Amino acid sequence: SYFTVVSVSSLEQCKVACVESSSCTGIEYHESGRCEIWTRPEGIGTALTGMTGYTCLAYAPRDPVLFRPVSGDGTNQVCRGSGPGDNLNSYFTVVSVSSLEQCKVACVESSSCTGIEYHESGRCEIWTRPEGIGTTDNLAGYTCLRYAPNTANAS
């Protein structure tokens, strides 16, 4: 089979299920909560139009090319602005998630995201500071990553 079916309560949950699958190439979502996670290596071949209540989306893996560590591998670090003490609440929005991948999805879906700070408890900071994340500070259990979609093809 080219897909597996999961039950979800929203299109966003279907997207997250795709991101969390190592082989997802796209989704077909129906507003009834049916979510097809496509795993066909060639992706979804075509989408029919005019089907009420359906959404069909292709997926190109986002990690690691769109998220880059500020320092080292990004783990056990908190994000900061221009220096270790620069952590204004205006730099980020906090959302609750269940995984680092969900935090990344929340960032990608935000038009102004410049990076993420994720804590293993499910706390996710979506950084929107115009200058981006400047530096990090060490703190166990956290991960700090810059969102860098314009450098995805860079080596």
N, C-alpha and C positions, 0 to 999 in steps of 0.2 A: 504494500500500500504506500501511496505517496504522502499520507498524512495520518495523524492521530487526532482523535476528538477528545476535547476536554470541556467541562461545563464551567462557565464563568458568569459573572454578573454584569460585565461591561466590556466594551471594546478595549479600554485601557488594560483590563486584566488579561485579555487575550494577547495584547501586545507584550505584556510582561511575561506571560507564559512562553511566548516565542523567544524572547531575549534570553530567558533562563534555560532554554533548550539548546544544547550544543550544535544541533544540526538543522535548526529552523531556517527555511528559505522564504517563508511567507505565511500569511494567515488568511483564512476566510472566516469572517465572523457574522453570525446572524443575531439579530436583536433578541431572539428567544434565549440567548445564552450559550448557543452552540459555537464552539471555537475549534476550527480545524488548524492544527499546527502542521504546516507543510514541510516535508523533509526531502522532497525530490531534489537531487543534486543540481539539476538544471533550473530549479526554481519553479514558479507558477508559470505555465505556458501562456495562458490567455485568461481574460476575465470577461464574463458575460455582462452586458449592461442591461439596465431596466429591471433588475431583480430587486424587488422591494424588500428592504430590511437587511440586505447583505452588504458587507464591506470586504473587499479583497485588497490585500496589501503585500507587496514584495518586501523582503527584508535582506539587507546586506549587513553582515556582522559589524557591530560598532566597536568591539573591543579587540585589541588594545589600541587601534589606530586613532580613535577619536579622543581617548583619554590618556594623558601622559602624566607621570609623576612629576612633582615639582622638584623633589630631591630623592635620590635613591630609588626604591621601588614604591614609594608612597605610603607604605604601611607604618603604623605607630607614629603618625604625624598629624597635626592639626593645621589647617590652613590659616594664613595670616595675610594682611595687606602689605604695607611697606616695611614692616619689621615684626619681631616676635610678639610685641605687645599690641599690635594693631589689629583689633578684632571687633570692629563696630557692628552692632546689630543691623545697621542699614546695608551692610555688605552682602547679606544672605537672607534667604527665607527657609524656615525649617519645615520639613515634611516628615511624616512617619512612614517608613517602608519596612519590608521584611528581608531585604537583601541589598548588597552592593549593586547588583544588576538593576534592581528597581530604582535605586538612587540615580544611576546613570540614565535610565529611561526618563525619569522626572526632569533631569537636566536637559536632555536632548529635546524634550517637549516644551521647554521654556525658551522663549525667543531671546532672552538676555543672559542665559547661563554662561559663566566663564569658568566654572569648575565645581567640584563637589567635595564636601567633607562628610565622610560616613563613619558612624560609630556602630559597632557590632550589636548594640541594643536596638537598632532600627532608626536611630536619629540621623536624618539626612539634611545637610545644609546645601541649598542650591545657591552658589555664589553668583552674584550679579554685579559686583564691583566693576565699574567700567575699565579700570586699569588691570583687572584680573587678580589672580592670586600672586602675590609678590614673593612670599617666602613661607616657610613652615616652622613649627616648633614641635619638639618631641613630646608625644603623649600616647601611652599604650592603648590599644583597642581602636584607634582611629585610622582612617585612610584619607589622604588628601590627593586629589587628582585635578589637573587642569583639563578643561574641555577645549580641544584643539581641532575642530572639524576642518579648518583650512589647511592643516598640515598632514592630512590623512595620507597623501601620496608622497610625502617627504620620507627620505630614508634616514 
